[in-house]
Amino acid sequence: MPGGPLFLARAVYRRRRLRDAARLLPVLGLLLMLLPALGRDTSGDVRDAIYFFILWGVLIAAAAVLAPGLSATEGDQETDIPPDMPPPAQRSAEDPR
């Protein structure tokens, strides 16, 4: 077993869970938008329009709540990479790949 810590630092762990929640938010929104289509036979109901606009507002509010936690400071970026991992290779401008 490597000599590094067994668990991530609390701030890194929370930031990763926030990223996971931000990735799942569009999927959850899509599923919630499909619910009216799956539940009833009526189409074009006013309640559906109200539901969509309320859901749209809730999704925007959820994204606004998650967004500040997603932007990391420069000091926090270094804690994401384990100390024994080498930095990513830099490409030169002449490298055709």
C-alpha positions in Angstrom: 0.0 0.0 0.0 1.4 3.4 -0.9 2.5 5.7 1.9 -0.1 8.4 1.0 -3.2 9.1 3.0 -6.1 6.6 2.9 -8.8 9.3 2.7 -9.0 12.5 0.7 -8.9 15.8 2.4 -12.4 17.0 3.4 -12.3 20.0 1.0 -11.3 17.9 -2.0 -13.9 15.3 -1.2 -16.7 17.9 -1.0 -15.6 19.5 -4.2 -15.6 16.2 -6.0 -19.1 15.4 -4.7 -20.3 18.9 -5.9 -18.9 18.1 -9.3 -20.8 14.8 -9.3 -24.0 16.6 -8.3 -23.4 19.2 -11.1 -23.0 16.4 -13.6 -26.2 14.7 -12.5 -28.3 17.9 -12.4 -29.1 17.9 -16.2 -30.0 14.2 -16.1 -32.3 14.7 -13.1 -33.9 17.7 -14.9 -34.5 15.6 -18.0 -36.2 12.8 -16.1 -38.3 15.3 -14.2 -39.3 17.0 -17.5 -40.4 13.6 -18.9 -42.7 12.8 -16.0 -45.7 14.7 -17.3 -45.4 13.0 -20.6 -45.3 9.5 -19.0 -48.1 10.1 -16.4 -51.2 11.3 -18.2 -53.0 11.0 -21.5 -53.8 14.7 -21.8 -51.4 16.8 -23.8 -51.0 20.6 -23.8 -52.4 21.0 -20.3 -51.8 24.4 -18.6 -50.6 22.5 -15.5 -47.8 21.0 -17.6 -46.6 24.4 -18.7 -46.7 25.7 -15.1 -44.8 22.5 -14.0 -42.1 23.1 -16.7 -41.6 26.7 -15.7 -41.4 25.9 -12.0 -39.0 23.0 -12.7 -36.9 25.3 -14.9 -36.6 27.8 -12.1 -35.7 25.1 -9.6 -33.0 23.7 -11.8 -31.6 27.2 -12.3 -31.6 27.8 -8.6 -29.9 24.4 -7.9 -27.2 25.2 -10.5 -26.7 28.6 -8.8 -26.3 26.9 -5.5 -23.8 24.4 -6.8 -21.8 26.9 -9.0 -19.8 28.7 -6.3 -18.5 25.4 -4.9 -17.3 24.3 -8.3 -14.8 27.1 -8.8 -11.6 26.2 -6.9 -8.9 28.5 -5.8 -5.4 28.0 -7.1 -4.2 26.6 -3.8 -7.0 24.0 -3.8 -6.1 22.7 -7.3 -2.8 21.3 -6.0 -4.5 19.2 -3.4 -6.5 17.4 -6.1 -3.3 15.7 -7.5 -1.7 13.1 -5.3 1.9 14.0 -4.4 3.4 10.9 -6.0 1.7 11.5 -9.4 3.9 13.3 -12.0 2.5 16.5 -13.5 0.8 16.2 -17.0 3.2 16.4 -19.9 3.4 19.7 -21.7 3.0 19.7 -25.5 5.3 21.9 -27.5 3.9 24.1 -30.3 5.7 22.1 -32.9 4.2 18.8 -31.8 1.7 17.7 -34.6 -0.4 15.4 -32.3 
